[in-house]
Amino acid sequence: MKCELCEREVTRLTAHHLIPKQAVKRKQADSGPTVDICSACHRQIHRLFDNKHLAKELNSVEALKNEPQMAKFLAWVRKQKPDKRVQVH
């Protein structure tokens, strides 16, 4: 399986809600768009950005890839072994 952000081949992906569930009405939360990403990318996103910022400005794969802090992380994590548990900062 391939992470939609870092594009590494990993054994397990997680679903990231492009518009966080807390930012939409409860009924709509289940139908919001998601992307399949590795746990390292998922943890890094939530470490760097709050839900308001994610909902308003980083609600697409392209926006996440182009955000400077995330782009720096993606360049680094692509060099890491897919089976290694990556520390996020």
N, C-alpha and C positions, 0 to 999 in steps of 0.2 A: 504494500500500500504506500502511496506517495503523499507526503504532506503538501497541502496546497500553498503553504507559505515558503518553507525552506526547500521543498522539493526533494527531501531525503526519502529514501525507501526505508520505512519502519514497519515493525510488526503490528503496531496498534495505533489507531488514530482516535482523536476525541472530536466531538462536534462543538464548534465555537459559534455562538449566536452573534451574527454581525451587528444586530441591534440587541443589546442586553435585555434579558427578560424584565429587569427592574425598570427599564425605560419605556415599556409599552404596557398597555392594559393587559390584565391577566388572560383574558380570552384570546388575545392575539399572540401571546408569547409562544404558544406551541407551534404556530404557523410561520414564525419568523424565519428569515433565511439563515442557513448555517453553512459553515465550511468545515471540511475534515482536515484537521491539523494534528501534528505530533504534540505530545505533552510538553515538550520543552518550549515550543512556540506559544502554546496556550498559556503556560505559566508566565512567560515573559510578557505577553500582552497584558495580563491582569496585574502584573507587578508594576508595569510602566504607566498604565492609563486607568483613569476612573471610568465608570460606566457612562457618565454624561459625555465625556470626550469621545468615547467609543461610539456612542449612539449618534452624535452630531457630526463628527468629522472622520472617524475611522470605521465606517460601516460598509467597507468593501475590501476585497482582497488587495486590489491595486492601491487603495489608500493606505492600508497597513504596510504593504511592501515599500511604499514610497516615503513613509514617515521616517525621518532621519535616525532616530534611536533604534527603531525596529529594523531598518535597513542594515545598520551596523551589526546588530545581533544576528540577522539572517546571514550576512557575509561570514561571520564567525562560525555559526552553528553548522553551516553547510560542510565545514571541514571536519566536523566531529563524527565519530563512529555512531551509526544509528542506534546501536544497542547500548550505548553508554548513557547513563543518567546524567543529564546536563544541569549544572548549577545555573540559576538565573539570578540576576542582580537588579 
